Amino acid sequence: MSNETKRDVFEEFADECAGLNDEIYNQYMQRYDTALPDDLPVIPKEIDEHIRWCKGEGGVGNVSDAMDYAHGDVASWIYDERNSDTFARAWLDGYVVEEEHD
């Protein structure tokens, strides 16, 4: 198993292309540095709203307290064993909100 990351591959590729146009190289490296990870967790809108409230007006500073402040369907989702790690990753790393289906 290789320990090579996607970042390693991208940087090697970018370095190979750097001499072609340094301005474009620098722009892409800057964009890459600020881009979101590829594997962000996907969460329902209600969980997004809970996280936003906690981190905003709720003044909740950590994932454990955010879990404690959850009630009803939000708490049911968070405490489901399939979702607790997803919630923690979303809190720490960011997330994508699940698209609603009609």
DOTOR-873370 format. One line per field, with one value per residue: residue in three letters; x, y, z of N, C-alpha, C in turn; residue number from 1. Coordinates in nm, 3 decimals, always signed. Each point is the difference from the previous one (the first is absolute). Last residue first. Layout:
res: [ALA | ...]
n_east: [X | ...]
n_north: [Y | ...]
n_up: [Z | ...]
ca_east: [X | ...]
ca_north: [Y | ...]
ca_up: [Z | ...]
c_east: [X | ...]
c_north: [Y | ...]
c_up: [Z | ...]
n: [NUM | ...]
***
This chain:
res: [ASP | HIS | GLU | GLU | GLU | VAL | VAL | TYR | GLY | ASP | LEU | TRP | ALA | ARG | ALA | PHE | THR | ASP | SER | ASN | ARG | GLU | ASP | TYR | ILE | TRP | SER | ALA | VAL | ASP | GLY | HIS | ALA | TYR | ASP | MET | ALA | ASP | SER | VAL | ASN | GLY | VAL | GLY | GLY | GLU | GLY | LYS | CYS | TRP | ARG | ILE | HIS | GLU | ASP | ILE | GLU | LYS | PRO | ILE | VAL | PRO | LEU | ASP | ASP | PRO | LEU | ALA | THR | ASP | TYR | ARG | GLN | MET | TYR | GLN | ASN | TYR | ILE | GLU | ASP | ASN | LEU | GLY | ALA | CYS | GLU | ASP | ALA | PHE | GLU | GLU | PHE | VAL | ASP | ARG | LYS | THR | GLU | ASN | SER | MET]
n_east: [-3.802 | +0.506 | +0.493 | +0.537 | +0.426 | +0.447 | +0.529 | +0.470 | +0.435 | +0.323 | -0.131 | -0.460 | -0.132 | +0.139 | -0.252 | -0.404 | +0.022 | +0.040 | -0.398 | -0.350 | -0.144 | -0.199 | -0.373 | -0.109 | -0.103 | -0.449 | -0.341 | -0.034 | -0.240 | -0.471 | -0.137 | +0.326 | +0.538 | +0.401 | +0.388 | +0.337 | +0.309 | +0.359 | +0.382 | +0.299 | +0.179 | -0.070 | -0.484 | -0.347 | -0.425 | -0.076 | +0.292 | +0.125 | -0.370 | -0.326 | +0.095 | -0.044 | -0.432 | -0.181 | +0.129 | -0.227 | -0.405 | +0.016 | +0.272 | +0.473 | +0.519 | +0.575 | +0.489 | +0.417 | +0.318 | +0.211 | +0.054 | +0.279 | +0.381 | +0.443 | +0.009 | +0.019 | +0.420 | +0.275 | -0.084 | +0.176 | +0.459 | +0.128 | -0.054 | +0.337 | +0.410 | +0.090 | +0.263 | +0.254 | -0.194 | -0.148 | +0.137 | -0.146 | -0.441 | -0.083 | +0.097 | -0.307 | -0.393 | +0.031 | +0.005 | -0.411 | -0.278 | +0.259 | +0.333 | +0.203 | -0.063 | +0.003]
n_north: [+1.579 | +0.104 | +0.247 | +0.006 | +0.047 | +0.234 | +0.021 | +0.128 | +0.056 | -0.062 | -0.100 | -0.139 | -0.377 | -0.424 | -0.201 | -0.210 | -0.429 | -0.365 | -0.172 | -0.278 | -0.475 | -0.153 | +0.314 | +0.417 | +0.413 | +0.044 | +0.088 | +0.438 | +0.308 | -0.012 | +0.144 | +0.322 | +0.198 | +0.172 | -0.263 | -0.049 | +0.343 | +0.008 | -0.240 | +0.184 | +0.505 | +0.477 | +0.322 | +0.372 | +0.156 | +0.253 | -0.177 | -0.452 | -0.300 | +0.009 | -0.218 | -0.468 | -0.173 | -0.002 | -0.348 | -0.397 | -0.046 | -0.107 | -0.451 | -0.227 | -0.210 | +0.037 | +0.037 | -0.054 | +0.238 | +0.473 | +0.532 | +0.455 | +0.317 | -0.089 | -0.029 | +0.394 | +0.196 | -0.181 | +0.128 | +0.412 | +0.012 | -0.157 | +0.288 | +0.309 | -0.149 | -0.296 | -0.348 | -0.249 | -0.301 | -0.485 | -0.373 | +0.032 | -0.132 | -0.458 | -0.164 | +0.098 | -0.265 | -0.415 | -0.002 | +0.054 | -0.366 | -0.368 | -0.432 | -0.403 | -0.549 | -0.563]
n_up: [-0.421 | +0.224 | +0.174 | +0.135 | +0.343 | +0.188 | +0.164 | +0.302 | +0.420 | +0.363 | +0.477 | +0.071 | -0.244 | +0.149 | +0.340 | -0.122 | -0.182 | +0.290 | +0.184 | -0.238 | +0.001 | +0.412 | +0.224 | +0.204 | -0.233 | -0.156 | +0.310 | +0.165 | -0.251 | +0.018 | +0.471 | +0.252 | +0.176 | +0.228 | +0.116 | -0.330 | -0.040 | +0.305 | -0.118 | -0.322 | +0.088 | +0.130 | +0.024 | -0.024 | -0.247 | -0.409 | -0.363 | -0.082 | +0.052 | -0.344 | -0.405 | -0.014 | -0.063 | -0.433 | -0.288 | +0.034 | -0.230 | -0.468 | -0.125 | -0.149 | -0.172 | -0.008 | -0.236 | -0.308 | -0.297 | +0.196 | -0.050 | -0.139 | -0.017 | -0.182 | -0.474 | -0.257 | -0.065 | -0.330 | -0.446 | -0.153 | -0.115 | -0.429 | -0.363 | -0.080 | -0.200 | -0.443 | -0.202 | +0.337 | +0.329 | -0.008 | +0.267 | +0.445 | +0.099 | +0.077 | +0.423 | +0.341 | +0.035 | +0.216 | +0.469 | +0.227 | +0.074 | +0.268 | +0.186 | +0.199 | -0.146 | -0.004]
ca_east: [-0.145 | -0.070 | -0.135 | -0.102 | -0.072 | -0.138 | -0.088 | -0.094 | -0.091 | +0.062 | +0.144 | +0.028 | -0.063 | +0.082 | +0.127 | -0.025 | -0.026 | +0.131 | +0.074 | +0.016 | +0.050 | +0.140 | -0.003 | +0.034 | +0.137 | +0.094 | -0.013 | +0.069 | +0.143 | +0.053 | -0.092 | -0.128 | -0.091 | -0.104 | -0.086 | -0.080 | -0.096 | -0.109 | -0.070 | -0.093 | +0.059 | +0.138 | +0.053 | +0.126 | +0.002 | -0.065 | -0.037 | +0.122 | +0.098 | -0.049 | +0.008 | +0.142 | +0.044 | -0.058 | +0.069 | +0.127 | -0.028 | -0.018 | -0.132 | -0.095 | -0.126 | -0.122 | -0.077 | -0.082 | -0.088 | +0.040 | -0.050 | -0.114 | -0.122 | +0.020 | +0.006 | -0.136 | -0.076 | +0.048 | -0.055 | -0.144 | -0.024 | +0.041 | -0.109 | -0.118 | +0.007 | -0.060 | -0.079 | +0.079 | +0.027 | -0.057 | +0.043 | +0.141 | +0.010 | -0.049 | +0.100 | +0.118 | -0.029 | -0.012 | +0.133 | +0.077 | -0.043 | -0.132 | -0.013 | -0.038 | +0.077 | -0.083]
ca_north: [+0.024 | -0.063 | -0.045 | +0.061 | -0.094 | -0.024 | +0.034 | -0.097 | +0.059 | +0.017 | +0.034 | +0.108 | +0.122 | +0.045 | +0.050 | +0.128 | +0.098 | +0.038 | +0.076 | +0.143 | +0.023 | -0.043 | -0.125 | -0.112 | +0.009 | -0.017 | -0.137 | -0.089 | +0.031 | -0.070 | -0.052 | -0.052 | -0.051 | +0.099 | +0.012 | -0.122 | +0.009 | +0.085 | -0.069 | -0.098 | -0.131 | -0.003 | -0.131 | +0.014 | -0.094 | +0.058 | +0.141 | +0.077 | -0.024 | +0.063 | +0.146 | +0.038 | -0.019 | +0.109 | +0.123 | -0.010 | +0.023 | +0.144 | +0.059 | -0.002 | +0.055 | -0.074 | +0.058 | -0.099 | -0.076 | -0.139 | -0.095 | -0.086 | +0.046 | +0.018 | -0.133 | -0.056 | +0.078 | -0.043 | -0.133 | +0.012 | +0.061 | -0.096 | -0.099 | +0.070 | +0.013 | +0.129 | +0.040 | +0.083 | +0.134 | +0.099 | -0.034 | +0.034 | +0.145 | +0.040 | -0.049 | +0.086 | +0.130 | -0.019 | -0.032 | +0.125 | +0.073 | +0.064 | +0.118 | +0.111 | +0.124 | +0.118]
ca_up: [+0.004 | -0.112 | +0.032 | -0.083 | -0.086 | +0.039 | -0.111 | -0.052 | -0.099 | -0.131 | -0.002 | +0.095 | -0.054 | -0.114 | +0.053 | +0.066 | -0.105 | -0.056 | +0.101 | -0.026 | -0.136 | -0.010 | -0.076 | +0.086 | +0.051 | -0.111 | -0.051 | +0.095 | -0.011 | -0.117 | -0.100 | +0.048 | -0.102 | -0.026 | +0.118 | +0.006 | -0.110 | +0.044 | +0.107 | -0.057 | -0.032 | -0.046 | +0.037 | +0.071 | +0.111 | +0.119 | -0.005 | -0.021 | +0.106 | +0.123 | -0.016 | +0.007 | +0.139 | +0.080 | -0.037 | +0.072 | +0.143 | +0.025 | -0.029 | +0.112 | -0.047 | +0.030 | +0.109 | +0.069 | -0.089 | -0.027 | +0.098 | -0.040 | +0.064 | +0.144 | +0.061 | +0.001 | +0.098 | +0.132 | +0.031 | +0.018 | +0.132 | +0.104 | +0.006 | +0.052 | +0.145 | +0.029 | -0.117 | -0.091 | +0.052 | -0.091 | -0.137 | -0.010 | -0.009 | -0.132 | -0.095 | +0.009 | -0.058 | -0.145 | -0.053 | +0.001 | -0.119 | +0.009 | -0.085 | +0.088 | -0.012 | +0.000]
c_east: [-0.078 | -0.149 | -0.064 | -0.137 | -0.105 | -0.067 | -0.142 | -0.071 | -0.084 | -0.083 | +0.052 | +0.144 | +0.031 | -0.056 | +0.090 | +0.130 | -0.023 | -0.016 | +0.139 | +0.090 | +0.036 | +0.058 | +0.144 | -0.017 | +0.039 | +0.144 | +0.100 | -0.007 | +0.079 | +0.150 | +0.068 | -0.079 | -0.126 | -0.103 | -0.116 | -0.099 | -0.090 | -0.106 | -0.118 | -0.079 | -0.109 | +0.057 | +0.138 | +0.062 | +0.128 | -0.002 | -0.058 | -0.027 | +0.122 | +0.103 | -0.047 | +0.014 | +0.146 | +0.043 | -0.051 | +0.085 | +0.128 | -0.022 | -0.005 | -0.134 | -0.102 | -0.123 | -0.126 | -0.076 | -0.103 | -0.104 | +0.049 | -0.038 | -0.123 | -0.128 | +0.012 | -0.002 | -0.143 | -0.077 | +0.045 | -0.062 | -0.150 | -0.033 | +0.031 | -0.118 | -0.123 | -0.009 | -0.063 | -0.078 | +0.073 | +0.039 | -0.046 | +0.055 | +0.145 | +0.017 | -0.038 | +0.109 | +0.124 | -0.023 | -0.003 | +0.140 | +0.078 | -0.036 | -0.142 | -0.016 | -0.050 | +0.088]
c_north: [-0.127 | +0.025 | -0.056 | -0.056 | +0.074 | -0.086 | -0.032 | +0.054 | -0.111 | +0.077 | +0.042 | +0.048 | +0.120 | +0.129 | +0.051 | +0.061 | +0.137 | +0.105 | +0.042 | +0.074 | +0.146 | +0.020 | -0.041 | -0.136 | -0.126 | -0.005 | -0.026 | -0.144 | -0.092 | +0.024 | -0.076 | -0.058 | -0.058 | -0.048 | +0.098 | +0.008 | -0.123 | +0.014 | +0.082 | -0.072 | -0.099 | -0.136 | -0.016 | -0.131 | +0.007 | -0.093 | +0.046 | +0.150 | +0.089 | -0.015 | +0.072 | +0.151 | +0.044 | -0.010 | +0.116 | +0.123 | -0.003 | +0.029 | +0.148 | +0.060 | -0.015 | +0.073 | -0.082 | +0.058 | -0.083 | -0.071 | -0.141 | -0.095 | -0.086 | +0.039 | +0.012 | -0.135 | -0.054 | +0.073 | -0.051 | -0.135 | +0.015 | +0.054 | -0.104 | -0.096 | +0.068 | +0.015 | +0.138 | +0.048 | +0.089 | +0.143 | +0.106 | -0.029 | +0.045 | +0.150 | +0.040 | -0.044 | +0.089 | +0.134 | -0.011 | -0.024 | +0.130 | +0.065 | +0.054 | +0.129 | +0.104 | +0.125]
c_up: [-0.022 | +0.014 | -0.126 | +0.036 | -0.081 | -0.108 | +0.046 | -0.123 | -0.062 | -0.101 | -0.137 | -0.016 | +0.089 | -0.058 | -0.112 | +0.052 | +0.060 | -0.109 | -0.050 | +0.098 | -0.024 | -0.140 | -0.025 | -0.066 | +0.077 | +0.053 | -0.111 | -0.048 | +0.092 | -0.019 | -0.112 | -0.117 | +0.063 | -0.102 | -0.023 | +0.117 | -0.004 | -0.109 | +0.051 | +0.108 | -0.042 | -0.035 | -0.061 | +0.046 | +0.082 | +0.119 | +0.131 | -0.004 | -0.013 | +0.112 | +0.127 | -0.009 | +0.016 | +0.146 | +0.085 | -0.029 | +0.083 | +0.149 | +0.039 | -0.042 | +0.113 | -0.054 | +0.025 | +0.121 | +0.075 | -0.087 | -0.033 | +0.114 | -0.032 | +0.072 | +0.152 | +0.070 | +0.011 | +0.111 | +0.135 | +0.039 | +0.028 | +0.138 | +0.108 | +0.015 | +0.060 | +0.153 | +0.019 | -0.120 | -0.099 | +0.035 | -0.099 | -0.139 | -0.015 | -0.021 | -0.142 | -0.097 | +0.000 | -0.068 | -0.152 | -0.059 | -0.012 | -0.133 | +0.008 | -0.078 | +0.099 | +0.000]
n: [102 | 101 | 100 | 99 | 98 | 97 | 96 | 95 | 94 | 93 | 92 | 91 | 90 | 89 | 88 | 87 | 86 | 85 | 84 | 83 | 82 | 81 | 80 | 79 | 78 | 77 | 76 | 75 | 74 | 73 | 72 | 71 | 70 | 69 | 68 | 67 | 66 | 65 | 64 | 63 | 62 | 61 | 60 | 59 | 58 | 57 | 56 | 55 | 54 | 53 | 52 | 51 | 50 | 49 | 48 | 47 | 46 | 45 | 44 | 43 | 42 | 41 | 40 | 39 | 38 | 37 | 36 | 35 | 34 | 33 | 32 | 31 | 30 | 29 | 28 | 27 | 26 | 25 | 24 | 23 | 22 | 21 | 20 | 19 | 18 | 17 | 16 | 15 | 14 | 13 | 12 | 11 | 10 | 9 | 8 | 7 | 6 | 5 | 4 | 3 | 2 | 1]
***
